[in-house]
Amino acid sequence: MNRHSLFNLTVAGLVALAFSVSAGIAPAQDAGKNVVATPNAPSAIGPYSQAIRVGKTVYLSGQIAIDPKSNLPMANASIEDQTRRVLENLKAVLAADGLTMDNIVSTSVFLKDLAEFAKMNEVYATFFKNAPPARATIEVARLPRDMKIEISAIAVHP
């Protein structure tokens, strides 16, 4: 390939990129995953992120009932109090990416005791009044820090 051909390919690439950007299409290098983080929710306790955004979709890691101000787990709190704290933590992570609870399309709820489903559900319902997300609820043998509940979610930007 001679220099003239290479120049034409480079110019064609730049024109295509300029067209894509002006048309509202992000360049390919921006199509990857972006970390979403906030000090208003508990920091990740391992090799994971509070959330990851890919395109318009945000994948929120499971939250447990840790108070972000004191960084202390609420292991002895009631299922209602733990559920409220978990949902507030998810809400804070969403806010860091400009979203609200209404942007959540799916949740996975992990309960240590499925007998506490009704109590959890009562609090959960107060956070999702309009078009509640799809949900899976699973009873598990044990959760991190011996919590009663963990919730992960998927949200979508409008």
Rosetta blueprint (number, residue, H / E / L):
1 M L
2 N L
3 R H
4 H H
5 S H
6 L H
7 F H
8 N H
9 L H
10 T H
11 V H
12 A H
13 G H
14 L H
15 V H
16 A H
17 L H
18 A H
19 F H
20 S H
21 V H
22 S H
23 A L
24 G L
25 I L
26 A L
27 P L
28 A H
29 Q H
30 D H
31 A H
32 G L
33 K E
34 N E
35 V E
36 V E
37 A L
38 T L
39 P L
40 N L
41 A L
42 P L
43 S L
44 A L
45 I L
46 G L
47 P L
48 Y L
49 S L
50 Q L
51 A E
52 I E
53 R E
54 V E
55 G L
56 K L
57 T E
58 V E
59 Y E
60 L E
61 S E
62 G E
63 Q E
64 I L
65 A L
66 I E
67 D E
68 P L
69 K L
70 S L
71 N L
72 L E
73 P E
74 M L
75 A L
76 N L
77 A L
78 S L
79 I H
80 E H
81 D H
82 Q H
83 T H
84 R H
85 R H
86 V H
87 L H
88 E H
89 N H
90 L H
91 K H
92 A H
93 V H
94 L H
95 A H
96 A H
97 D L
98 G L
99 L L
100 T L
101 M H
102 D H
103 N H
104 I E
105 V E
106 S E
107 T E
108 S E
109 V E
110 F E
111 L E
112 K L
113 D L
114 L H
115 A H
116 E H
117 F H
118 A H
119 K H
120 M H
121 N H
122 E H
123 V H
124 Y H
125 A H
126 T H
127 F H
128 F L
129 K L
130 N L
131 A L
132 P L
133 P L
134 A E
135 R E
136 A E
137 T E
138 I E
139 E E
140 V L
141 A L
142 R L
143 L L
144 P H
145 R H
146 D H
147 M L
148 K L
149 I E
150 E E
151 I E
152 S E
153 A E
154 I E
155 A E
156 V E
157 H L
158 P L
